């Protein structure tokens, strides 16, 4: 039912093309995984929109379903695929990312890479307590929605992900932050490894495969230790998570070092990176899967992905731009609407603008990555 096969490896880089087979179809890799936080992609896209945008798969956030007390309900309805009428493969993260985003991410106002490539910014100051407390047993969250307490453990994460019934689940990890020193990173890594054992003891599903997540922060020896233990675990794929440095350069160094050591027989997933500049670079480093909320989030605020980079469709210069959003784009949006129309909708604050641009960005990225796959297959990447 599940398999990962590499069809072609580049001689110029570590890039490779492959196929990831699942009970819900085949994902051609390298592949971009759009983020569908609550099962649906924000911007009011339904399952037909996702199909026409050429989306191959999606990643959904387990934590938010737990926060809404909805995992059992979705499970009873046959899982995420049935609940949302989705045909393509689904990934669900474990909640580990929210350990970071609602914890140190919120407390320090930072992203996975410093504060989103801040240059060599070093003045990261704690602004608040965050909403997370970590114990040996698990993580205690304060719900960002209604403030009630939620306890997430390796066992409850495994159970919730089995109920959601995605094709791929993730081990529960403690996602580190750039502010962590070595002692903190080591303590979290050792605890994460104990959580992995606990998770795997209760995760019993033939219909769902699991990915492990490399932690260890900014420290090479800890990253290595983390990869080595994951390579020994019965996980289908391995993802790179946690803090990736304080600049884009540092990020590529960490990814390169870690990716090199991950078992090449399994799919390699880079968590949370998907900007236009990084995509070719991470594929060259041998990344097979990458997910990111950025392409759809910026679309809702008027930023389009184009062959010339990002543009803000709200700018006055696009008032009379009766041409596609990106040159020669054949996406469902550009087939019908010109840049000037989308500009108008954003200026008029009509939600259709965000929806149309989200469809465009998703299509654009799918085609962009498809182009890279073609180049790898031809030995040109
Ligand atoms: Zn388009």
Boltz pocket constraint, residues with backbone or C-beta under 6 A from the ligand:
constraints:
  - pocket:
      binder: B
      contacts: [[A, 324], [A, 325], [A, 326], [A, 329], [A, 330], [A, 331], [A, 332], [A, 333], [A, 334], [A, 335], [A, 360], [A, 363]]
      max_distance: 6.0
